[in-house]
Amino acid sequence: MGITKEHFEYVSNLAMDNAAIVLPPGKEYLVVSRLEPLARTSGFDSLSMMIDSMRSQRGLQDLHHMTIEALTTNETLFFRDFHPFEAIEKKLLPEIIARRSAERKIDIWSGASSTGQEAYSLAMLIRDRFPELGGWKITILGTDLSYKALEKARSGIYSQLEVNRGLQLPLLVKHFEKSGRDWQLKKDIRDMVEFRQMNLIEPWPNLPRFDLVMMRNVLIYFDIPAKQKILSNIRSIMHPDGGLFLGASETTLNIDRNWTVENCGKTLLYRNVLHSGTVPVGKN
């Protein structure tokens, strides 16, 4: 079953107002595929009936929130795209370690952590490749819009299919233990990561000054003003000498001129222009 223009406009406006998610005409198929299962599990005979109920009863906050969550992409896997993790291991973390040797403290943010694979990948990389950080205070924060995704992330439990995606067998054997038919990360890795719910377009809570920010594959869903606001906020809570990784199809170019870009092997690392002293890569 399709969706009427009126219903699509309602959902599109809801997504924009609550999460700055852009759903232009032509994305009707996405709305239907994401929301029809929600309509069934919520007891409605059709998607149209669910949307009509949402429009007529403004107090259905839980259903509104579940709709936003259903429209949010939570696709992720361990060591996704690999090259950013290679750059972190070979370039960025050694630089950070040298600069923070007095404080012995590193703060990392996985800004669209979904079900946790990215944040846990960082934890495993640090534990395995940088044993000298054993006495340091390492904070890895994972945030996401979806409560459901965060609940799974905190559990550290993944199916056989999920651990097969991006995770090398030695890491599975070393850092996981069987949990029924699934696999659960061992407590020492889970304890390295804290997960919190956060909406990137709402006022940000108090956050530490981060050395590394992973904001990958999330800016593509926002319009230009929202992207500018998020990139500006990142600069305000990131150490001047810190680094930002975006998704492969994302850039600061023509969005925020206060970032510069460095080639790191097969990936790009973004820096605060005030620190780098190089030519900006974009404009406001």
NURORO-908461 format. One record per residue: residue in three letters; x, y, z of N, C-alpha, C in turn. Coordinates in steps of 0.2 Angstrom, whole numbers, plus 2048, in hexadecimal, padded with zeros to 3 digits. Example, Ala and Ser with C-alpha at 12.3 -4.5 7.8 and 13.67 -1.06 7.14 Angstrom:
+-----+-----+-----+-----+------+------+------+-----+-----+-----+
:  aa : n.u : n.v : n.w : ca.u : ca.v : ca.w : c.u : c.v : c.w :
+-----+-----+-----+-----+------+------+------+-----+-----+-----+
: ALA : 842 : 7E4 : 827 :  83E :  7EA :  827 : 842 : 7F0 : 827 :
: SER : 840 : 7F5 : 823 :  844 :  7FB :  824 : 840 : 800 : 827 :
+-----+-----+-----+-----+------+------+------+-----+-----+-----+
END
This chain:
+-----+-----+-----+-----+------+------+------+-----+-----+-----+
:  aa : n.u : n.v : n.w : ca.u : ca.v : ca.w : c.u : c.v : c.w :
+-----+-----+-----+-----+------+------+------+-----+-----+-----+
: MET : 804 : 7FA : 800 :  800 :  800 :  800 : 804 : 806 : 800 :
: GLY : 802 : 80B : 7FC :  806 :  811 :  7FC : 804 : 816 : 801 :
: ILE : 806 : 81D : 800 :  805 :  822 :  805 : 802 : 828 : 801 :
: THR : 7FD : 82B : 804 :  7FA :  831 :  801 : 7FF : 837 : 802 :
: LYS : 7FE : 83C : 7FD :  803 :  842 :  7FE : 802 : 845 : 804 :
: GLU : 7FC : 846 : 807 :  7FA :  849 :  80D : 7FE : 845 : 813 :
: HIS : 7FD : 83F : 813 :  801 :  83B :  818 : 808 : 83B : 818 :
: PHE : 80B : 83B : 812 :  812 :  83C :  811 : 815 : 843 : 813 :
: GLU : 811 : 848 : 812 :  813 :  84F :  814 : 813 : 84F : 81C :
: TYR : 80E : 84C : 81F :  80E :  84C :  826 : 814 : 848 : 829 :
: VAL : 816 : 842 : 827 :  81B :  83F :  829 : 822 : 843 : 827 :
: SER : 822 : 846 : 822 :  828 :  849 :  820 : 829 : 84F : 824 :
: ASN : 824 : 853 : 826 :  824 :  859 :  82B : 826 : 856 : 832 :
: LEU : 823 : 851 : 834 :  825 :  84E :  83A : 82C : 84C : 83B :
: ALA : 82F : 849 : 836 :  836 :  847 :  835 : 83B : 84E : 836 :
: MET : 839 : 853 : 832 :  83D :  859 :  832 : 83C : 85C : 838 :
: ASP : 836 : 85D : 83B :  836 :  861 :  841 : 839 : 85E : 847 :
: ASN : 839 : 857 : 847 :  83C :  853 :  84D : 843 : 851 : 84D :
: ALA : 845 : 850 : 846 :  84C :  84D :  846 : 850 : 850 : 840 :
: ALA : 84D : 855 : 83D :  850 :  859 :  837 : 851 : 854 : 831 :
: ILE : 84E : 84E : 831 :  84E :  849 :  82C : 84B : 84C : 825 :
: VAL : 84E : 84C : 820 :  84B :  84F :  81A : 848 : 849 : 816 :
: LEU : 841 : 849 : 815 :  83E :  844 :  811 : 83B : 848 : 80B :
: PRO : 83E : 849 : 805 :  83B :  84C :  7FF : 836 : 848 : 7FC :
: PRO : 832 : 84A : 7F7 :  82E :  846 :  7F3 : 832 : 841 : 7EF :
: GLY : 830 : 83B : 7EF :  834 :  836 :  7EC : 836 : 831 : 7F1 :
: LYS : 835 : 833 : 7F8 :  837 :  82E :  7FD : 831 : 82B : 800 :
: GLU : 82C : 82B : 7FC :  826 :  828 :  7FF : 827 : 820 : 801 :
: TYR : 82B : 81D : 7FC :  82C :  816 :  7FD : 82F : 815 : 804 :
: LEU : 834 : 819 : 806 :  838 :  818 :  80C : 833 : 819 : 812 :
: VAL : 82F : 81E : 812 :  82A :  81F :  817 : 825 : 819 : 818 :
: VAL : 823 : 816 : 812 :  81F :  810 :  812 : 822 : 80A : 815 :
: SER : 828 : 809 : 813 :  82C :  803 :  815 : 82E : 803 : 81C :
: ARG : 82F : 809 : 81F :  831 :  80A :  826 : 82B : 80A : 82B :
: LEU : 826 : 80D : 828 :  820 :  80E :  82D : 81B : 809 : 82D :
: GLU : 81A : 805 : 827 :  815 :  800 :  827 : 816 : 7FB : 82D :
: PRO : 81C : 7F8 : 82E :  81D :  7F4 :  833 : 81B : 7F7 : 83A :
: LEU : 81D : 7FD : 83B :  81B :  801 :  841 : 814 : 801 : 842 :
: ALA : 810 : 802 : 83D :  809 :  803 :  83D : 806 : 7FC : 83F :
: ARG : 809 : 7F6 : 83D :  806 :  7F0 :  83E : 807 : 7EE : 846 :
: THR : 80E : 7EF : 848 :  80F :  7EE :  84F : 80C : 7F2 : 854 :
: SER : 809 : 7F8 : 852 :  806 :  7FD :  856 : 7FE : 7FC : 856 :
: GLY : 7FC : 7F7 : 852 :  7F5 :  7F5 :  852 : 7F1 : 7F8 : 84D :
: PHE : 7F3 : 7FB : 848 :  7F0 :  7FF :  843 : 7EF : 7FA : 83D :
: ASP : 7E9 : 7FA : 83A :  7E8 :  7F6 :  834 : 7EC : 7F9 : 82E :
: SER : 7EE : 7FF : 82E :  7F1 :  801 :  828 : 7F6 : 807 : 82A :
: LEU : 7FA : 809 : 826 :  7FF :  80F :  827 : 7FA : 815 : 827 :
: SER : 7F6 : 816 : 823 :  7F1 :  81C :  822 : 7ED : 81D : 829 :
: MET : 7EB : 817 : 82C :  7E8 :  818 :  832 : 7EC : 81A : 838 :
: MET : 7F2 : 818 : 838 :  7F7 :  81A :  83D : 7F9 : 822 : 83C :
: ILE : 7FA : 824 : 836 :  7FB :  82B :  835 : 7F5 : 82F : 837 :
: ASP : 7EF : 82D : 835 :  7E9 :  831 :  837 : 7E9 : 832 : 83E :
: SER : 7EA : 82C : 842 :  7EA :  82C :  849 : 7EF : 831 : 84C :
: MET : 7F5 : 831 : 849 :  7FA :  836 :  84B : 7F8 : 83D : 84A :
: ARG : 7F5 : 83E : 845 :  7F3 :  845 :  843 : 7ED : 848 : 847 :
: SER : 7E9 : 843 : 849 :  7E3 :  845 :  84D : 7E4 : 845 : 855 :
: GLN : 7E9 : 841 : 857 :  7EB :  841 :  85E : 7F2 : 843 : 85F :
: ARG : 7F3 : 849 : 861 :  7F9 :  84C :  861 : 7FD : 84A : 867 :
: GLY : 7F9 : 846 : 86C :  7FD :  844 :  872 : 800 : 83D : 871 :
: LEU : 800 : 83A : 86B :  803 :  834 :  86A : 80B : 835 : 869 :
: GLN : 80E : 837 : 86F :  815 :  838 :  86E : 819 : 832 : 86D :
: ASP : 818 : 82D : 870 :  81B :  826 :  86F : 81B : 824 : 868 :
: LEU : 815 : 825 : 865 :  815 :  823 :  85E : 819 : 827 : 859 :
: HIS : 818 : 82E : 85B :  81C :  833 :  857 : 824 : 831 : 858 :
: HIS : 826 : 82F : 85E :  82D :  82E :  85F : 82F : 827 : 85B :
: MET : 82B : 822 : 85B :  82C :  81C :  858 : 82C : 81D : 850 :
: THR : 828 : 822 : 84E :  828 :  823 :  847 : 82F : 826 : 845 :
: ILE : 831 : 82B : 849 :  838 :  82E :  847 : 83D : 829 : 847 :
: GLU : 83D : 824 : 84C :  842 :  81F :  84D : 842 : 81B : 847 :
: ALA : 83C : 819 : 844 :  83B :  815 :  83F : 83E : 818 : 838 :
: LEU : 83E : 81E : 838 :  840 :  822 :  832 : 848 : 823 : 832 :
: THR : 84B : 822 : 838 :  852 :  823 :  839 : 855 : 81C : 837 :
: THR : 85A : 81D : 832 :  85E :  817 :  830 : 863 : 815 : 836 :
: ASN : 863 : 80F : 838 :  868 :  80C :  83D : 86C : 807 : 83A :
: GLU : 86E : 808 : 834 :  872 :  803 :  830 : 87A : 804 : 833 :
: THR : 87D : 7FF : 835 :  884 :  800 :  837 : 887 : 7F9 : 838 :
: LEU : 88D : 7F9 : 839 :  891 :  7F2 :  839 : 898 : 7F4 : 83D :
: PHE : 89B : 7EF : 83F :  8A1 :  7EF :  842 : 8A7 : 7F2 : 83D :
: PHE : 8AB : 7F6 : 83F :  8B0 :  7F9 :  83B : 8AE : 7FB : 834 :
: ARG : 8A8 : 7FF : 834 :  8A5 :  800 :  82E : 8A9 : 805 : 82A :
: ASP : 8AA : 803 : 823 :  8AF :  806 :  81E : 8B6 : 805 : 820 :
: PHE : 8B8 : 803 : 825 :  8BF :  801 :  827 : 8C4 : 807 : 827 :
: HIS : 8C4 : 80B : 822 :  8C9 :  810 :  821 : 8CA : 815 : 826 :
: PRO : 8C4 : 818 : 829 :  8C4 :  81C :  82E : 8C8 : 819 : 835 :
: PHE : 8C6 : 813 : 836 :  8CA :  810 :  83C : 8D1 : 80F : 83B :
: GLU : 8D3 : 80E : 834 :  8DA :  80D :  833 : 8DD : 814 : 834 :
: ALA : 8DA : 819 : 832 :  8DD :  820 :  833 : 8DD : 822 : 83A :
: ILE : 8D8 : 820 : 83E :  8D8 :  821 :  845 : 8DE : 81D : 849 :
: GLU : 8DF : 817 : 847 :  8E5 :  813 :  84A : 8EC : 816 : 848 :
: LYS : 8ED : 817 : 841 :  8F3 :  819 :  83F : 8F5 : 820 : 840 :
: LYS : 8F0 : 825 : 840 :  8F1 :  82C :  840 : 8EF : 830 : 846 :
: LEU : 8E8 : 830 : 846 :  8E5 :  834 :  84B : 8E6 : 832 : 852 :
: LEU : 8E5 : 82C : 854 :  8E6 :  82A :  85B : 8EE : 82B : 85D :
: PRO : 8F3 : 829 : 859 :  8FA :  82B :  85B : 8FB : 832 : 85D :
: GLU : 8F8 : 836 : 858 :  8F8 :  83E :  85A : 8F5 : 840 : 860 :
: ILE : 8EF : 83D : 861 :  8EB :  83F :  867 : 8EF : 83C : 86E :
: ILE : 8F2 : 836 : 86D :  8F6 :  834 :  873 : 8FC : 838 : 875 :
: ALA : 8FF : 83A : 86F :  905 :  83F :  871 : 903 : 845 : 874 :
: ARG : 8FD : 848 : 872 :  8FB :  84F :  874 : 8F8 : 84E : 87B :
: ARG : 8F5 : 848 : 87D :  8F2 :  848 :  883 : 8F6 : 844 : 888 :
: SER : 8FC : 843 : 887 :  900 :  83F :  88C : 900 : 842 : 893 :
: ALA : 8FF : 848 : 894 :  8FF :  84B :  89B : 8F8 : 84A : 89E :
: GLU : 8F3 : 84B : 89A :  8EC :  849 :  89D : 8EA : 842 : 89E :
: ARG : 8ED : 83E : 899 :  8EC :  837 :  899 : 8E4 : 836 : 898 :
: LYS : 8E1 : 839 : 894 :  8DA :  839 :  893 : 8D8 : 83A : 88C :
: ILE : 8D3 : 836 : 889 :  8D1 :  837 :  882 : 8C9 : 836 : 882 :
: ASP : 8C6 : 83A : 87F :  8BF :  83A :  87E : 8BD : 839 : 877 :
: ILE : 8B8 : 835 : 876 :  8B6 :  833 :  86F : 8AF : 833 : 86E :
: TRP : 8AC : 835 : 869 :  8A5 :  835 :  868 : 8A3 : 832 : 862 :
: SER : 89E : 82D : 862 :  89B :  82A :  85C : 894 : 82D : 85C :
: GLY : 893 : 832 : 858 :  88D :  836 :  858 : 887 : 833 : 854 :
: ALA : 888 : 82E : 851 :  882 :  82A :  84E : 883 : 823 : 84F :
: SER : 883 : 821 : 856 :  886 :  81A :  857 : 881 : 815 : 856 :
: SER : 87B : 816 : 854 :  876 :  811 :  853 : 876 : 80B : 858 :
: THR : 877 : 805 : 856 :  877 :  7FF :  85A : 87E : 7FE : 85D :
: GLY : 883 : 802 : 85D :  889 :  802 :  860 : 88F : 7FF : 85D :
: GLN : 88F : 7FD : 857 :  894 :  7FA :  854 : 89A : 7FE : 853 :
: GLU : 899 : 805 : 851 :  89E :  809 :  850 : 8A2 : 80B : 857 :
: ALA : 89E : 80C : 85C :  8A2 :  80E :  862 : 8A5 : 808 : 865 :
: TYR : 8A3 : 802 : 865 :  8A6 :  7FC :  867 : 8AC : 7FA : 863 :
: SER : 8AC : 7FC : 85C :  8B2 :  7FB :  858 : 8B8 : 7FF : 85A :
: LEU : 8B6 : 805 : 85C :  8BB :  80A :  85F : 8BE : 807 : 865 :
: ALA : 8BA : 805 : 86A :  8BC :  802 :  870 : 8C1 : 7FC : 86F :
: MET : 8BF : 7F7 : 86A :  8C3 :  7F2 :  869 : 8CA : 7F4 : 866 :
: LEU : 8CA : 7F9 : 861 :  8D0 :  7FB :  85E : 8D5 : 7FE : 863 :
: ILE : 8D2 : 802 : 868 :  8D6 :  805 :  86D : 8D9 : 800 : 872 :
: ARG : 8D5 : 7FB : 874 :  8D7 :  7F6 :  878 : 8DC : 7F1 : 875 :
: ASP : 8DC : 7F0 : 86F :  8E0 :  7EB :  86C : 8E7 : 7EF : 869 :
: ARG : 8E6 : 7F5 : 866 :  8EC :  7F8 :  863 : 8EF : 7FD : 867 :
: PHE : 8ED : 7FF : 86D :  8F0 :  804 :  871 : 8F0 : 802 : 878 :
: PRO : 8F4 : 7FC : 879 :  8F4 :  7FA :  880 : 8F7 : 7FF : 885 :
: GLU : 8FB : 804 : 882 :  8FE :  809 :  887 : 8F8 : 80E : 88A :
: LEU : 8F2 : 80D : 887 :  8ED :  812 :  88A : 8E9 : 80E : 890 :
: GLY : 8EC : 809 : 892 :  8E9 :  805 :  898 : 8E8 : 809 : 89E :
: GLY : 8EC : 80E : 89F :  8EB :  812 :  8A5 : 8E8 : 819 : 8A4 :
: TRP : 8E6 : 81A : 89E :  8E3 :  820 :  89C : 8DB : 820 : 89D :
: LYS : 8D8 : 826 : 89E :  8D1 :  826 :  89E : 8CE : 827 : 897 :
: ILE : 8CB : 822 : 894 :  8C8 :  822 :  88D : 8C1 : 822 : 88E :
: THR : 8BE : 827 : 88B :  8B7 :  828 :  88B : 8B4 : 827 : 884 :
: ILE : 8B0 : 822 : 883 :  8AC :  822 :  87C : 8A5 : 823 : 87D :
: LEU : 8A2 : 828 : 87A :  89B :  829 :  87B : 898 : 828 : 874 :
: GLY : 892 : 824 : 874 :  88E :  822 :  86F : 887 : 825 : 86F :
: THR : 885 : 829 : 86B :  87E :  82C :  86B : 87A : 82B : 865 :
: ASP : 874 : 82B : 866 :  86F :  829 :  860 : 868 : 82C : 862 :
: LEU : 864 : 82D : 85D :  85E :  82F :  85E : 859 : 82A : 860 :
: SER : 85B : 823 : 85E :  856 :  81E :  85F : 857 : 81A : 866 :
: TYR : 852 : 81A : 86A :  853 :  817 :  871 : 854 : 80F : 870 :
: LYS : 850 : 80D : 86B :  850 :  806 :  869 : 857 : 804 : 867 :
: ALA : 85B : 807 : 863 :  861 :  806 :  861 : 866 : 806 : 867 :
: LEU : 865 : 80B : 86B :  86A :  80C :  871 : 869 : 806 : 876 :
: GLU : 863 : 804 : 876 :  862 :  7FE :  87B : 866 : 7F8 : 879 :
: LYS : 866 : 7F7 : 872 :  86A :  7F1 :  870 : 871 : 7F3 : 870 :
: ALA : 873 : 7F9 : 86F :  87A :  7FB :  870 : 87D : 7F9 : 877 :
: ARG : 879 : 7FB : 87C :  87B :  7FA :  883 : 87C : 7F3 : 885 :
: SER : 878 : 7EF : 881 :  878 :  7E8 :  883 : 87E : 7E5 : 880 :
: GLY : 881 : 7E7 : 87B :  887 :  7E4 :  878 : 886 : 7DE : 875 :
: ILE : 87F : 7DC : 873 :  87D :  7D5 :  870 : 87C : 7D6 : 869 :
: TYR : 87F : 7D2 : 865 :  87E :  7D2 :  85E : 87D : 7CB : 85B :
: SER : 87A : 7CA : 856 :  878 :  7C4 :  853 : 87E : 7C2 : 84F :
: GLN : 87E : 7BB : 84D :  884 :  7B9 :  849 : 885 : 7BD : 842 :
: LEU : 87F : 7BF : 83F :  880 :  7C3 :  839 : 883 : 7C9 : 83A :
: GLU : 881 : 7CD : 840 :  884 :  7D3 :  842 : 88C : 7D3 : 843 :
: VAL : 88E : 7CE : 847 :  895 :  7CD :  848 : 899 : 7CB : 842 :
: ASN : 895 : 7C8 : 83D :  899 :  7C6 :  837 : 89A : 7CC : 832 :
: ARG : 897 : 7D1 : 834 :  897 :  7D7 :  82F : 89D : 7DC : 832 :
: GLY : 8A3 : 7DB : 82F :  8A8 :  7E0 :  831 : 8AD : 7DE : 837 :
: LEU : 8AB : 7D9 : 83A :  8AF :  7D7 :  840 : 8B3 : 7D1 : 83E :
: GLN : 8BA : 7D1 : 83F :  8BE :  7CC :  83E : 8BE : 7C7 : 843 :
: LEU : 8BF : 7C0 : 841 :  8BE :  7BB :  846 : 8C2 : 7BB : 84C :
: PRO : 8C8 : 7BE : 84C :  8CC :  7BE :  852 : 8C9 : 7C3 : 857 :
: LEU : 8C6 : 7C8 : 855 :  8C3 :  7CD :  859 : 8BD : 7CA : 85C :
: LEU : 8B9 : 7C6 : 858 :  8B3 :  7C3 :  85B : 8B5 : 7BE : 861 :
: VAL : 8BA : 7BA : 85F :  8BC :  7B5 :  864 : 8BF : 7B9 : 86B :
: LYS : 8C3 : 7BE : 86A :  8C6 :  7C2 :  86F : 8C1 : 7C6 : 874 :
: HIS : 8BC : 7C9 : 870 :  8B8 :  7CE :  874 : 8B1 : 7CC : 875 :
: PHE : 8AF : 7C7 : 872 :  8A8 :  7C5 :  873 : 8A7 : 7BE : 877 :
: GLU : 8A1 : 7BD : 879 :  89F :  7B6 :  87C : 898 : 7B5 : 87A :
: LYS : 897 : 7AE : 879 :  890 :  7AC :  877 : 88B : 7AE : 87C :
: SER : 885 : 7B0 : 879 :  87F :  7B2 :  87D : 879 : 7AE : 87A :
: GLY : 878 : 7A8 : 87B :  873 :  7A4 :  877 : 876 : 7A3 : 870 :
: ARG : 871 : 7A5 : 86C :  873 :  7A5 :  865 : 877 : 7AB : 862 :
: ASP : 878 : 7B0 : 867 :  87B :  7B6 :  865 : 882 : 7B7 : 868 :
: TRP : 885 : 7BD : 867 :  88B :  7BE :  86A : 88B : 7C5 : 86E :
: GLN : 88E : 7C5 : 874 :  88E :  7CB :  878 : 895 : 7CD : 879 :
: LEU : 897 : 7D4 : 878 :  89D :  7D6 :  87A : 89F : 7D5 : 881 :
: LYS : 8A5 : 7D4 : 883 :  8A7 :  7D3 :  88A : 8A6 : 7DA : 88D :
: LYS : 8A6 : 7D9 : 894 :  8A4 :  7DF :  898 : 8AA : 7E4 : 898 :
: ASP : 8B0 : 7E2 : 897 :  8B5 :  7E7 :  897 : 8B5 : 7EC : 891 :
: ILE : 8B2 : 7EA : 88B :  8B1 :  7EE :  885 : 8AB : 7F2 : 886 :
: ARG : 8A5 : 7EF : 889 :  89F :  7F2 :  88A : 8A0 : 7F8 : 88F :
: ASP : 8A4 : 7F7 : 894 :  8A5 :  7FC :  899 : 8A9 : 802 : 896 :
: MET : 8AC : 802 : 890 :  8B0 :  807 :  88D : 8AB : 80C : 88A :
: VAL : 8A5 : 80A : 889 :  8A0 :  80E :  885 : 89A : 810 : 889 :
: GLU : 898 : 817 : 888 :  892 :  819 :  88B : 88D : 81B : 886 :
: PHE : 887 : 819 : 886 :  882 :  81B :  881 : 87D : 820 : 884 :
: ARG : 87B : 825 : 880 :  876 :  82A :  882 : 872 : 82B : 87C :
: GLN : 86B : 82D : 87D :  867 :  82F :  878 : 868 : 836 : 877 :
: MET : 868 : 838 : 871 :  86A :  83F :  86F : 867 : 841 : 868 :
: ASN : 863 : 846 : 867 :  861 :  849 :  861 : 865 : 84F : 85F :
: LEU : 869 : 84E : 859 :  86E :  853 :  857 : 86B : 859 : 856 :
: ILE : 865 : 85A : 854 :  862 :  861 :  852 : 85F : 864 : 858 :
: GLU : 85E : 861 : 85E :  85C :  864 :  864 : 862 : 867 : 868 :
: PRO : 861 : 86B : 86D :  867 :  86E :  871 : 86B : 868 : 874 :
: TRP : 871 : 869 : 873 :  876 :  863 :  875 : 877 : 863 : 87D :
: PRO : 878 : 85E : 880 :  879 :  85D :  887 : 880 : 85F : 888 :
: ASN : 882 : 860 : 88E :  889 :  861 :  890 : 88D : 85B : 88E :
: LEU : 893 : 85C : 88A :  897 :  857 :  887 : 89E : 858 : 889 :
: PRO : 8A2 : 853 : 889 :  8A9 :  855 :  88A : 8AD : 858 : 884 :
: ARG : 8B3 : 85A : 884 :  8B6 :  85C :  87E : 8B9 : 856 : 87B :
: PHE : 8B7 : 854 : 875 :  8B9 :  84E :  871 : 8BF : 84F : 86D :
: ASP : 8C3 : 849 : 86E :  8C9 :  849 :  869 : 8C8 : 846 : 862 :
: LEU : 8C3 : 842 : 862 :  8C1 :  83F :  85C : 8B9 : 83E : 85C :
: VAL : 8B6 : 840 : 856 :  8AF :  840 :  855 : 8AE : 83C : 84F :
: MET : 8A9 : 837 : 84F :  8A7 :  833 :  84A : 8A0 : 835 : 848 :
: MET : 89E : 839 : 843 :  898 :  83B :  841 : 896 : 839 : 83A :
: ARG : 896 : 832 : 839 :  896 :  82F :  833 : 88F : 82D : 831 :
: ASN : 88D : 82F : 82B :  887 :  82C :  827 : 881 : 82F : 82B :
: VAL : 881 : 835 : 82E :  87B :  838 :  831 : 87A : 83F : 82E :
: LEU : 87F : 843 : 82C :  87D :  849 :  829 : 879 : 849 : 822 :
: ILE : 87A : 843 : 81F :  877 :  843 :  818 : 86F : 843 : 819 :
: TYR : 86C : 842 : 81F :  865 :  842 :  820 : 862 : 849 : 822 :
: PHE : 867 : 84E : 822 :  865 :  855 :  825 : 865 : 85A : 81F :
: ASP : 862 : 860 : 820 :  863 :  865 :  81B : 869 : 869 : 81D :
: ILE : 86A : 86E : 819 :  870 :  872 :  81A : 871 : 876 : 820 :
: PRO : 86B : 879 : 822 :  86C :  87D :  829 : 86D : 878 : 82F :
: ALA : 86A : 872 : 82F :  86B :  86D :  834 : 872 : 86B : 834 :
: LYS : 875 : 869 : 82E :  87C :  867 :  82D : 881 : 86D : 830 :
: GLN : 87F : 873 : 82E :  884 :  878 :  831 : 883 : 879 : 838 :
: LYS : 87D : 878 : 83B :  87D :  878 :  842 : 880 : 873 : 846 :
: ILE : 880 : 86D : 843 :  883 :  867 :  846 : 88B : 868 : 846 :
: LEU : 88D : 86A : 840 :  895 :  86A :  83F : 897 : 870 : 844 :
: SER : 894 : 875 : 844 :  896 :  87A :  849 : 896 : 878 : 850 :
: ASN : 891 : 874 : 852 :  891 :  871 :  859 : 896 : 86D : 85A :
: ILE : 898 : 869 : 855 :  89E :  864 :  856 : 8A4 : 868 : 857 :
: ARG : 8A5 : 86D : 854 :  8AB :  871 :  855 : 8AB : 874 : 85C :
: SER : 8A6 : 876 : 85E :  8A5 :  879 :  865 : 8A7 : 874 : 86B :
: ILE : 8A6 : 86D : 869 :  8A8 :  868 :  86F : 8AD : 864 : 86D :
: MET : 8B1 : 865 : 868 :  8B7 :  861 :  866 : 8BD : 865 : 867 :
: HIS : 8C2 : 862 : 86A :  8C9 :  865 :  86B : 8CB : 868 : 864 :
: PRO : 8CE : 86E : 864 :  8D1 :  871 :  85E : 8D5 : 86D : 85A :
: ASP : 8D9 : 868 : 85D :  8DD :  864 :  859 : 8DA : 85D : 858 :
: GLY : 8D4 : 85C : 85A :  8D0 :  856 :  859 : 8CF : 854 : 851 :
: GLY : 8CB : 84F : 850 :  8CA :  84D :  849 : 8C2 : 84A : 849 :
: LEU : 8C0 : 84C : 843 :  8B9 :  84A :  841 : 8B9 : 845 : 83B :
: PHE : 8B5 : 840 : 83C :  8B4 :  83B :  836 : 8AC : 83C : 834 :
: LEU : 8AB : 83D : 82D :  8A4 :  83D :  82B : 8A4 : 836 : 826 :
: GLY : 89E : 835 : 824 :  89D :  830 :  81F : 8A0 : 831 : 819 :
: ALA : 8A1 : 82C : 815 :  8A4 :  82C :  80E : 8A1 : 831 : 809 :
: SER : 89A : 832 : 80A :  896 :  836 :  806 : 895 : 83D : 809 :
: GLU : 898 : 83E : 80E :  897 :  845 :  812 : 89D : 849 : 812 :
: THR : 89C : 850 : 812 :  8A1 :  854 :  812 : 89F : 85B : 816 :
: THR : 8A4 : 85F : 817 :  8A3 :  866 :  81A : 8A3 : 86B : 814 :
: LEU : 8A5 : 868 : 80E :  8A5 :  86D :  808 : 89F : 871 : 807 :
: ASN : 8A0 : 877 : 806 :  89A :  87C :  805 : 895 : 87C : 80A :
: ILE : 896 : 879 : 810 :  892 :  879 :  816 : 895 : 87D : 81C :
: ASP : 89B : 87C : 81E :  89E :  87F :  823 : 8A5 : 880 : 822 :
: ARG : 8A7 : 886 : 821 :  8AE :  888 :  81F : 8B3 : 887 : 824 :
: ASN : 8B1 : 886 : 82A :  8B5 :  885 :  830 : 8B9 : 87F : 831 :
: TRP : 8B9 : 87A : 82C :  8BC :  874 :  82C : 8C1 : 873 : 827 :
: THR : 8C6 : 870 : 828 :  8CB :  86E :  823 : 8CB : 866 : 822 :
: VAL : 8CE : 864 : 81D :  8CE :  85D :  81C : 8D5 : 85A : 81A :
: GLU : 8D6 : 854 : 81D :  8DC :  851 :  81C : 8DB : 84A : 819 :
: ASN : 8DF : 848 : 814 :  8DF :  841 :  811 : 8E2 : 83D : 816 :
: CYS : 8DF : 838 : 818 :  8E2 :  832 :  81D : 8E1 : 82C : 819 :
: GLY : 8E6 : 82A : 815 :  8E5 :  824 :  811 : 8DF : 824 : 80D :
: LYS : 8DA : 820 : 80E :  8D4 :  820 :  80A : 8CE : 823 : 80D :
: THR : 8CF : 827 : 812 :  8CA :  82B :  815 : 8CC : 832 : 816 :
: LEU : 8C7 : 836 : 819 :  8C8 :  83D :  81A : 8C7 : 83E : 821 :
: LEU : 8CB : 843 : 824 :  8CB :  845 :  82B : 8CA : 84C : 82B :
: TYR : 8C5 : 84F : 82E :  8C3 :  856 :  82F : 8C6 : 859 : 835 :
: ARG : 8C9 : 85F : 834 :  8CC :  862 :  83A : 8C9 : 869 : 83B :
: ASN : 8C9 : 86C : 841 :  8C7 :  873 :  842 : 8CC : 878 : 83E :
: VAL : 8CA : 87C : 83A :  8CE :  880 :  836 : 8D3 : 885 : 83B :
: LEU : 8D0 : 887 : 840 :  8D4 :  88B :  845 : 8DA : 887 : 847 :
: HIS : 8DA : 881 : 848 :  8E0 :  87D :  84A : 8E5 : 87B : 844 :
: SER : 8E2 : 879 : 83F :  8E6 :  877 :  839 : 8EA : 87C : 836 :
: GLY : 8E7 : 882 : 835 :  8EA :  888 :  832 : 8EB : 887 : 82A :
: THR : 8E7 : 883 : 828 :  8E7 :  881 :  820 : 8E0 : 885 : 81D :
: VAL : 8E0 : 884 : 817 :  8DA :  887 :  813 : 8D4 : 883 : 814 :
: PRO : 8CE : 887 : 816 :  8C8 :  884 :  817 : 8C6 : 880 : 811 :
: VAL : 8C1 : 87B : 812 :  8BF :  877 :  80D : 8B8 : 878 : 80B :
: GLY : 8B5 : 87D : 80E :  8AE :  87F :  80C : 8AC : 886 : 80E :
: LYS : 8A6 : 888 : 80D :  8A4 :  88E :  80E : 89D : 88E : 811 :
: ASN : 89B : 893 : 815 :  895 :  894 :  818 : 88F : 896 : 813 :
+-----+-----+-----+-----+------+------+------+-----+-----+-----+
END
